[in-house]
Amino acid sequence: MTYGASGYRNRQALCESLTQPDSSVNLLRVTLTLPDTIENFRLTPGEVRIELACALYARGLIGRAGATELAGVDFFAFQHALGERGISIVTEQMLEDDLASLKVLFPR
């Protein structure tokens, strides 16, 4: 499985990259305490970050750039993750904004 232009060849390589700290970014560190039943899902910390970012994006609570940063992956890998989950990368608001711009650019 390829994750877009990021060069990640598989899910394990993607998740391993998430464990590397990035000193160029200011981060808010949050610790989650999850019930033991979460082990049944066999999610790595990187996968939990991606799932959380996708869920928050899908609910409209954060934008694509913020969700990409939260997921800890590049833009194309995050778009791929959204597609895997059936989450649209185009919102109704984006379409409305595009339509309004087209009306300004090409009045009748």
FIMIDO-471798 format. One record per residue (C-alpha): residue number from 1; y, z, x. Coordinates in steps of 0.02 Angstrom, whole numbers, plus 50000, padded with zeros to 5 digits. Example, Ala and Ser with C-alpha at 12.3 -4.5 7.8 and 13.67 -1.06 7.14 Angstrom:
# residues 2
+-----+-------+-------+-------+
| pos |    c2 |    c3 |    c1 |
+-----+-------+-------+-------+
|   1 | 49775 | 50390 | 50615 |
|   2 | 49947 | 50357 | 50684 |
+-----+-------+-------+-------+
# end
This chain:
# residues 108
+-----+-------+-------+-------+
| pos |    c2 |    c3 |    c1 |
+-----+-------+-------+-------+
|   1 | 50000 | 50000 | 50000 |
|   2 | 50168 | 49949 | 50075 |
|   3 | 50327 | 50043 | 50034 |
|   4 | 50456 | 49904 | 50034 |
|   5 | 50555 | 49865 | 50190 |
|   6 | 50531 | 50041 | 50255 |
|   7 | 50379 | 49994 | 50355 |
|   8 | 50269 | 50132 | 50287 |
|   9 | 50091 | 50067 | 50277 |
|  10 | 50018 | 50202 | 50168 |
|  11 | 50059 | 50357 | 50069 |
|  12 | 50007 | 50473 | 50210 |
|  13 | 50127 | 50391 | 50334 |
|  14 | 50267 | 50403 | 50207 |
|  15 | 50234 | 50587 | 50174 |
|  16 | 50216 | 50629 | 50359 |
|  17 | 50388 | 50555 | 50388 |
|  18 | 50460 | 50675 | 50260 |
|  19 | 50413 | 50826 | 50365 |
|  20 | 50526 | 50772 | 50509 |
|  21 | 50694 | 50861 | 50502 |
|  22 | 50852 | 50756 | 50503 |
|  23 | 50989 | 50849 | 50594 |
|  24 | 51121 | 50721 | 50542 |
|  25 | 51114 | 50775 | 50359 |
|  26 | 51173 | 50940 | 50285 |
|  27 | 51031 | 51003 | 50177 |
|  28 | 51015 | 51139 | 50048 |
|  29 | 50846 | 51218 | 50079 |
|  30 | 50752 | 51266 | 49921 |
|  31 | 50584 | 51353 | 49915 |
|  32 | 50473 | 51322 | 49765 |
|  33 | 50334 | 51441 | 49720 |
|  34 | 50204 | 51342 | 49624 |
|  35 | 50052 | 51407 | 49532 |
|  36 | 49883 | 51388 | 49614 |
|  37 | 49837 | 51255 | 49487 |
|  38 | 49955 | 51134 | 49575 |
|  39 | 49825 | 51124 | 49714 |
|  40 | 49716 | 51027 | 49593 |
|  41 | 49842 | 50885 | 49603 |
|  42 | 49830 | 50882 | 49793 |
|  43 | 50015 | 50844 | 49815 |
|  44 | 50095 | 50858 | 49985 |
|  45 | 50271 | 50928 | 50001 |
|  46 | 50333 | 50750 | 50025 |
|  47 | 50248 | 50692 | 49867 |
|  48 | 50325 | 50838 | 49770 |
|  49 | 50497 | 50784 | 49833 |
|  50 | 50467 | 50606 | 49772 |
|  51 | 50403 | 50665 | 49603 |
|  52 | 50553 | 50782 | 49581 |
|  53 | 50676 | 50646 | 49630 |
|  54 | 50596 | 50521 | 49511 |
|  55 | 50597 | 50645 | 49368 |
|  56 | 50779 | 50694 | 49394 |
|  57 | 50830 | 50511 | 49408 |
|  58 | 50732 | 50464 | 49251 |
|  59 | 50823 | 50600 | 49153 |
|  60 | 50992 | 50539 | 49216 |
|  61 | 51030 | 50701 | 49306 |
|  62 | 51058 | 50619 | 49475 |
|  63 | 51097 | 50443 | 49529 |
|  64 | 50988 | 50326 | 49629 |
|  65 | 51073 | 50365 | 49796 |
|  66 | 51055 | 50552 | 49771 |
|  67 | 50876 | 50536 | 49712 |
|  68 | 50834 | 50428 | 49862 |
|  69 | 50906 | 50560 | 49977 |
|  70 | 50814 | 50699 | 49885 |
|  71 | 50651 | 50602 | 49898 |
|  72 | 50678 | 50585 | 50084 |
|  73 | 50636 | 50400 | 50088 |
|  74 | 50735 | 50240 | 50106 |
|  75 | 50810 | 50149 | 49958 |
|  76 | 50671 | 50021 | 49944 |
|  77 | 50533 | 50151 | 49953 |
|  78 | 50618 | 50249 | 49813 |
|  79 | 50633 | 50093 | 49705 |
|  80 | 50448 | 50064 | 49735 |
|  81 | 50409 | 50243 | 49682 |
|  82 | 50510 | 50218 | 49523 |
|  83 | 50415 | 50058 | 49486 |
|  84 | 50247 | 50144 | 49512 |
|  85 | 50298 | 50270 | 49379 |
|  86 | 50367 | 50141 | 49258 |
|  87 | 50545 | 50207 | 49276 |
|  88 | 50679 | 50075 | 49256 |
|  89 | 50799 | 50052 | 49400 |
|  90 | 50928 | 49979 | 49282 |
|  91 | 51009 | 50096 | 49156 |
|  92 | 51090 | 50052 | 48992 |
|  93 | 51257 | 50106 | 49065 |
|  94 | 51236 | 49987 | 49211 |
|  95 | 51203 | 49843 | 49091 |
|  96 | 51355 | 49889 | 48986 |
|  97 | 51463 | 49897 | 49143 |
|  98 | 51400 | 49726 | 49199 |
|  99 | 51435 | 49652 | 49028 |
| 100 | 51612 | 49722 | 49028 |
| 101 | 51642 | 49649 | 49201 |
| 102 | 51579 | 49479 | 49147 |
| 103 | 51694 | 49482 | 48996 |
| 104 | 51842 | 49515 | 49111 |
| 105 | 51791 | 49380 | 49234 |
| 106 | 51748 | 49250 | 49103 |
| 107 | 51856 | 49276 | 48948 |
| 108 | 51826 | 49158 | 48803 |
+-----+-------+-------+-------+
# end
